[in-house]
């Protein structure tokens, strides 16, 4: 298969994992009925809640997670590859992981990825986030080899760290991913340019499902789920912050064409960094 139909599911996940599960299942099945072969949900599909204590009351070990169970069942029912952008789950150490799951059309888990970069920021509007206080960061990037393309897995804040995506592209990834729960403020400023930059510099597609709207815990996320082609063109966008889905046709041959026009990966060279000393004062 040299082409496939991709779908992004846009959610407005709240504090109730059961309600989030029902909302996601409905949209996933709708996208599958429209012919999607690969379907992606956003970051934190299962629950969005700021309080660590409230979060711990609502999440599970992956073996017992009802959202993951639903997703495996739906993937099998519909015969699709289902990429859960991420779930908050308890890991083996008893800590919390922000974990993505790639599920095959038989319901099996093909790959998982734990978010590497923690969103520890203080924004100009007074928003303050410390993901590292709750989540244990991952330590390796992950590529999922599907029958129709090689997918690089990443999550939200990772999109600001180009080295992950370059490493994936160097290792054959043709499709990059950035499922997210971007804040409204950062989304309005940077969402589109970051997605397009990662696609352009790597000559790859990027598919990024998003959370959108005002959530029960008071946060606002940007929405605008997006599919960008290897030349930086927007193939599909949900141009609002409402729950829904988009579809896009992915032509894998476009990747080799883009990389042939601008062979940035092939043209990379190793280099050192030298800091020139003694230039702090400008001579008279």
PATITI-806945 format. One record per residue (C-alpha): residue in three letters; x, y, z; residue number from 1. Coordinates in Angstrom, 3 decimals. Layout:
BEGIN
<site "Ala",<X,Y,Z>,NUM>
...
***
This chain:
BEGIN
<site "Unk",<0.000,0.000,0.000>,1>
<site "Unk",<1.560,3.297,-1.101>,2>
<site "Unk",<-1.293,5.442,0.178>,3>
<site "Unk",<-3.702,5.368,3.083>,4>
<site "Unk",<-6.385,7.460,4.739>,5>
<site "Unk",<-5.450,9.019,8.074>,6>
<site "Unk",<-7.810,10.493,10.640>,7>
<site "Unk",<-7.292,12.824,13.592>,8>
<site "Unk",<-9.804,12.651,16.423>,9>
<site "Unk",<-10.239,15.939,18.289>,10>
<site "Unk",<-11.461,15.611,21.868>,11>
<site "Unk",<-12.342,17.740,24.869>,12>
<site "Unk",<-11.455,15.229,27.553>,13>
<site "Unk",<-12.620,15.974,31.070>,14>
<site "Unk",<-12.359,14.489,34.540>,15>
<site "Unk",<-14.574,11.434,33.926>,16>
<site "Unk",<-12.662,8.650,32.124>,17>
<site "Unk",<-15.901,6.802,31.279>,18>
<site "Unk",<-17.390,9.843,29.560>,19>
<site "Unk",<-14.124,10.458,27.722>,20>
<site "Unk",<-14.097,6.851,26.598>,21>
<site "Unk",<-17.634,7.061,25.191>,22>
<site "Unk",<-16.922,10.313,23.350>,23>
<site "Unk",<-13.710,8.967,21.818>,24>
<site "Unk",<-15.241,5.652,20.767>,25>
<site "Unk",<-18.046,7.370,18.884>,26>
<site "Unk",<-15.658,9.554,16.888>,27>
<site "Unk",<-13.182,6.722,16.234>,28>
<site "Unk",<-15.938,4.536,14.812>,29>
<site "Unk",<-17.235,7.406,12.687>,30>
<site "Unk",<-13.779,7.989,11.191>,31>
<site "Unk",<-13.358,4.260,10.543>,32>
<site "Unk",<-16.715,4.156,8.739>,33>
<site "Unk",<-15.428,6.997,6.526>,34>
<site "Unk",<-12.547,4.805,5.379>,35>
<site "Unk",<-9.687,5.723,7.717>,36>
<site "Unk",<-6.916,3.099,7.893>,37>
<site "Unk",<-4.957,4.930,10.612>,38>
<site "Unk",<-6.717,6.879,13.357>,39>
<site "Unk",<-4.994,9.047,15.963>,40>
<site "Unk",<-6.411,10.485,19.185>,41>
<site "Unk",<-4.866,13.396,21.141>,42>
<site "Unk",<-2.644,13.537,24.188>,43>
<site "Unk",<-4.357,12.565,27.450>,44>
<site "Unk",<-7.326,11.031,25.689>,45>
<site "Unk",<-8.491,9.216,28.811>,46>
<site "Unk",<-8.512,12.058,31.340>,47>
<site "Unk",<-7.511,15.704,31.750>,48>
<site "Unk",<-7.274,16.882,35.353>,49>
<site "Unk",<-4.721,19.226,36.934>,50>
<site "Unk",<-4.673,17.861,40.481>,51>
<site "Unk",<-2.202,15.014,40.950>,52>
<site "Unk",<-4.404,13.502,43.666>,53>
<site "Unk",<-7.478,13.589,41.423>,54>
<site "Unk",<-5.478,12.111,38.563>,55>
<site "Unk",<-4.246,9.178,40.645>,56>
<site "Unk",<-7.849,8.351,41.567>,57>
<site "Unk",<-8.790,8.076,37.878>,58>
<site "Unk",<-5.976,6.166,36.174>,59>
<site "Unk",<-4.930,2.531,35.944>,60>
<site "Unk",<-2.147,0.167,35.095>,61>
<site "Unk",<-2.372,-0.380,31.318>,62>
<site "Unk",<-3.495,-3.975,31.838>,63>
<site "Unk",<-6.635,-2.699,33.574>,64>
<site "Unk",<-7.204,0.602,31.768>,65>
<site "Unk",<-10.765,0.775,30.372>,66>
<site "Unk",<-9.863,3.312,27.686>,67>
<site "Unk",<-7.097,1.095,26.360>,68>
<site "Unk",<-9.430,-1.903,26.490>,69>
<site "Unk",<-12.046,0.012,24.485>,70>
<site "Unk",<-9.442,1.083,21.945>,71>
<site "Unk",<-8.163,-2.453,21.393>,72>
<site "Unk",<-11.704,-3.698,20.907>,73>
<site "Unk",<-12.621,-0.909,18.483>,74>
<site "Unk",<-9.418,-1.349,16.458>,75>
<site "Unk",<-10.263,-5.030,16.090>,76>
<site "Unk",<-13.921,-4.396,15.272>,77>
<site "Unk",<-13.132,-1.789,12.638>,78>
<site "Unk",<-9.915,-3.332,11.314>,79>
<site "Unk",<-7.866,-0.147,11.732>,80>
<site "Unk",<-4.542,0.946,13.165>,81>
<site "Unk",<-5.449,3.046,16.184>,82>
<site "Unk",<-2.846,5.376,17.667>,83>
<site "Unk",<-3.791,6.589,21.132>,84>
<site "Unk",<-1.919,9.895,21.234>,85>
<site "Unk",<-1.459,9.287,24.927>,86>
<site "Unk",<-3.083,8.040,28.090>,87>
<site "Unk",<-2.146,8.849,31.661>,88>
<site "Unk",<-1.282,5.433,33.121>,89>
<site "Unk",<0.379,3.969,36.191>,90>
<site "Unk",<3.701,2.433,35.239>,91>
<site "Unk",<5.538,-0.505,36.803>,92>
<site "Unk",<7.323,1.716,39.308>,93>
<site "Unk",<4.008,3.040,40.595>,94>
<site "Unk",<4.608,6.439,39.002>,95>
<site "Unk",<2.590,8.068,36.226>,96>
<site "Unk",<3.507,7.885,32.559>,97>
<site "Unk",<2.177,9.948,29.668>,98>
<site "Unk",<2.109,7.003,27.257>,99>
<site "Unk",<1.158,6.589,23.612>,100>
<site "Unk",<-0.094,3.268,22.246>,101>
<site "Unk",<-0.073,2.015,18.664>,102>
<site "Unk",<-2.727,-0.671,18.293>,103>
<site "Unk",<-3.047,-3.018,15.341>,104>
<site "Unk",<-6.212,-4.080,13.497>,105>
<site "Unk",<-6.306,-7.313,15.511>,106>
<site "Unk",<-6.326,-5.363,18.778>,107>
<site "Unk",<-2.701,-6.062,19.673>,108>
<site "Unk",<-0.416,-3.361,21.079>,109>
<site "Unk",<2.340,-2.886,18.497>,110>
<site "Unk",<4.334,-0.120,20.175>,111>
<site "Unk",<4.292,2.258,23.126>,112>
<site "Unk",<6.067,5.546,23.724>,113>
<site "Unk",<6.461,7.535,26.952>,114>
<site "Unk",<6.636,11.310,26.522>,115>
<site "Unk",<10.235,12.451,26.934>,116>
<site "Unk",<9.938,16.204,27.416>,117>
<site "Unk",<8.007,17.496,30.410>,118>
<site "Unk",<6.007,20.715,30.022>,119>
<site "Unk",<7.527,22.728,32.882>,120>
<site "Unk",<6.773,26.338,31.962>,121>
<site "Unk",<5.532,29.688,33.243>,122>
<site "Unk",<3.506,31.477,30.570>,123>
<site "Unk",<2.953,35.233,30.173>,124>
<site "Unk",<-0.752,35.005,31.086>,125>
<site "Unk",<0.062,33.512,34.483>,126>
<site "Unk",<-0.405,29.863,33.528>,127>
<site "Unk",<2.132,27.616,35.217>,128>
<site "Unk",<2.667,23.932,34.451>,129>
<site "Unk",<4.985,21.365,36.067>,130>
<site "Unk",<4.469,18.016,34.371>,131>
<site "Unk",<7.645,16.684,35.958>,132>
<site "Unk",<5.962,16.875,39.368>,133>
<site "Unk",<3.546,14.133,38.292>,134>
<site "Unk",<4.933,12.300,35.277>,135>
<site "Unk",<8.019,10.166,34.810>,136>
<site "Unk",<9.682,11.099,31.499>,137>
<site "Unk",<10.473,8.537,28.859>,138>
<site "Unk",<14.035,7.844,27.750>,139>
<site "Unk",<13.814,6.639,24.153>,140>
<site "Unk",<12.191,7.665,20.914>,141>
<site "Unk",<10.039,5.041,19.209>,142>
<site "Unk",<9.263,4.233,15.575>,143>
<site "Unk",<6.308,2.009,14.655>,144>
<site "Unk",<6.695,0.111,11.393>,145>
<site "Unk",<3.190,-0.224,9.916>,146>
<site "Unk",<2.419,-1.926,6.597>,147>
<site "Unk",<1.908,1.364,4.771>,148>
<site "Unk",<4.498,3.634,6.454>,149>
<site "Unk",<7.056,3.990,9.211>,150>
<site "Unk",<5.677,6.232,11.983>,151>
<site "Unk",<7.691,8.266,14.466>,152>
<site "Unk",<5.922,8.596,17.809>,153>
<site "Unk",<6.052,11.801,19.866>,154>
<site "Unk",<3.720,13.748,22.168>,155>
<site "Unk",<2.823,17.451,22.394>,156>
<site "Unk",<5.760,19.398,23.944>,157>
<site "Unk",<8.181,17.062,22.126>,158>
<site "Unk",<7.399,19.063,18.963>,159>
<site "Unk",<9.627,21.874,20.279>,160>
<site "Unk",<12.644,19.523,20.298>,161>
<site "Unk",<13.628,18.880,16.660>,162>
<site "Unk",<16.273,16.256,17.466>,163>
<site "Unk",<13.624,13.620,18.182>,164>
<site "Unk",<12.048,14.038,14.768>,165>
<site "Unk",<15.385,14.237,12.956>,166>
<site "Unk",<16.477,10.999,14.609>,167>
<site "Unk",<13.248,9.349,13.526>,168>
<site "Unk",<13.606,10.631,9.952>,169>
<site "Unk",<17.208,9.427,9.790>,170>
<site "Unk",<15.903,6.009,10.811>,171>
<site "Unk",<13.354,5.887,8.031>,172>
<site "Unk",<10.255,7.511,9.522>,173>
<site "Unk",<8.031,8.822,6.738>,174>
<site "Unk",<5.220,9.991,9.008>,175>
<site "Unk",<5.866,12.003,12.172>,176>
<site "Unk",<3.254,12.502,14.872>,177>
<site "Unk",<2.560,15.091,17.551>,178>
<site "Unk",<-0.741,14.372,19.321>,179>
<site "Unk",<-1.249,17.210,21.761>,180>
<site "Unk",<-3.081,19.143,24.425>,181>
<site "Unk",<-1.542,22.498,23.468>,182>
<site "Unk",<-2.640,25.404,25.630>,183>
<site "Unk",<-4.683,28.031,23.809>,184>
<site "Unk",<-1.968,30.648,24.329>,185>
<site "Unk",<0.891,28.569,22.946>,186>
<site "Unk",<-1.306,27.089,20.240>,187>
<site "Unk",<-2.321,30.471,18.876>,188>
<site "Unk",<1.336,31.511,18.809>,189>
<site "Unk",<3.169,28.394,17.658>,190>
<site "Unk",<1.003,25.350,16.782>,191>
<site "Unk",<0.975,25.689,13.004>,192>
<site "Unk",<4.545,26.891,12.569>,193>
<site "Unk",<5.970,24.094,14.729>,194>
<site "Unk",<4.036,21.385,12.912>,195>
<site "Unk",<4.973,22.744,9.495>,196>
<site "Unk",<8.620,23.192,10.496>,197>
<site "Unk",<8.979,19.586,11.642>,198>
<site "Unk",<7.421,18.399,8.361>,199>
<site "Unk",<9.531,20.650,6.123>,200>
<site "Unk",<12.915,20.061,7.741>,201>
<site "Unk",<12.448,16.272,7.631>,202>
<site "Unk",<10.563,15.925,4.353>,203>
<site "Unk",<7.883,13.953,6.176>,204>
<site "Unk",<4.186,14.039,6.890>,205>
<site "Unk",<3.158,15.069,10.371>,206>
<site "Unk",<-0.189,14.044,11.852>,207>
<site "Unk",<-1.280,15.665,15.104>,208>
<site "Unk",<-4.635,15.178,16.800>,209>
<site "Unk",<-5.442,17.747,19.474>,210>
<site "Unk",<-7.494,18.455,22.543>,211>
<site "Unk",<-9.674,21.545,22.161>,212>
<site "Unk",<-11.806,23.968,24.161>,213>
<site "Unk",<-12.509,24.750,27.802>,214>
<site "Unk",<-12.008,21.651,29.965>,215>
<site "Unk",<-13.581,20.742,33.292>,216>
<site "Unk",<-10.348,21.444,35.165>,217>
<site "Unk",<-10.301,25.017,33.842>,218>
<site "Unk",<-7.580,24.699,31.216>,219>
<site "Unk",<-8.141,25.809,27.637>,220>
<site "Unk",<-6.612,23.906,24.751>,221>
<site "Unk",<-6.196,25.080,21.189>,222>
<site "Unk",<-7.666,22.294,19.042>,223>
<site "Unk",<-6.917,22.688,15.310>,224>
<site "Unk",<-5.985,19.041,14.709>,225>
<site "Unk",<-3.658,19.063,11.735>,226>
<site "Unk",<-2.156,16.990,8.923>,227>
<site "Unk",<0.824,18.538,7.105>,228>
<site "Unk",<2.516,17.164,3.993>,229>
<site "Unk",<6.308,16.839,3.467>,230>
<site "Unk",<6.480,20.166,1.605>,231>
<site "Unk",<4.825,21.985,4.496>,232>
<site "Unk",<1.334,22.248,3.044>,233>
<site "Unk",<-1.677,21.785,5.301>,234>
<site "Unk",<-3.603,18.786,3.972>,235>
<site "Unk",<-6.369,18.867,6.560>,236>
<site "Unk",<-7.264,20.944,9.592>,237>
<site "Unk",<-10.155,20.993,12.015>,238>
<site "Unk",<-10.361,24.772,12.106>,239>
<site "Unk",<-11.850,25.129,15.579>,240>
<site "Unk",<-11.587,23.703,19.106>,241>
<site "Unk",<-14.722,21.540,18.977>,242>
<site "Unk",<-14.719,17.718,19.216>,243>
<site "Unk",<-14.753,16.081,15.796>,244>
<site "Unk",<-12.445,14.485,13.262>,245>
<site "Unk",<-10.637,15.135,9.997>,246>
<site "Unk",<-9.500,12.820,7.210>,247>
<site "Unk",<-6.514,13.129,4.872>,248>
<site "Unk",<-5.097,11.020,2.076>,249>
<site "Unk",<-1.426,10.209,2.655>,250>
<site "Unk",<0.717,9.430,-0.407>,251>
<site "Unk",<3.978,7.916,0.805>,252>
<site "Unk",<5.772,8.572,-2.501>,253>
<site "Unk",<5.510,12.279,-1.672>,254>
<site "Unk",<8.101,11.755,1.071>,255>
<site "Unk",<10.839,10.549,-1.287>,256>
<site "Unk",<9.965,13.314,-3.743>,257>
<site "Unk",<10.301,16.005,-1.076>,258>
<site "Unk",<13.556,14.549,0.214>,259>
<site "Unk",<14.852,14.398,-3.356>,260>
<site "Unk",<14.144,18.074,-3.964>,261>
<site "Unk",<15.734,19.237,-0.704>,262>
<site "Unk",<18.022,16.452,0.570>,263>
<site "Unk",<18.549,18.066,3.968>,264>
<site "Unk",<19.020,14.738,5.752>,265>
<site "Unk",<21.550,13.461,3.200>,266>
<site "Unk",<23.389,16.799,3.226>,267>
<site "Unk",<23.867,16.940,7.000>,268>
<site "Unk",<27.430,17.346,8.200>,269>
<site "Unk",<28.964,16.919,11.627>,270>
<site "Unk",<30.330,20.102,13.141>,271>
<site "Unk",<31.807,21.549,16.308>,272>
<site "Unk",<30.733,24.695,18.129>,273>
<site "Unk",<33.324,27.397,18.871>,274>
<site "Unk",<32.606,30.396,21.086>,275>
<site "Unk",<34.769,33.405,20.191>,276>
<site "Unk",<36.031,34.992,23.413>,277>
<site "Unk",<36.922,38.602,24.129>,278>
<site "Unk",<34.284,40.285,21.974>,279>
<site "Unk",<32.135,41.739,24.749>,280>
<site "Unk",<33.614,45.218,24.310>,281>
<site "Unk",<33.446,46.936,20.971>,282>
<site "Unk",<36.778,48.644,20.114>,283>
<site "Unk",<36.642,52.430,19.813>,284>
***
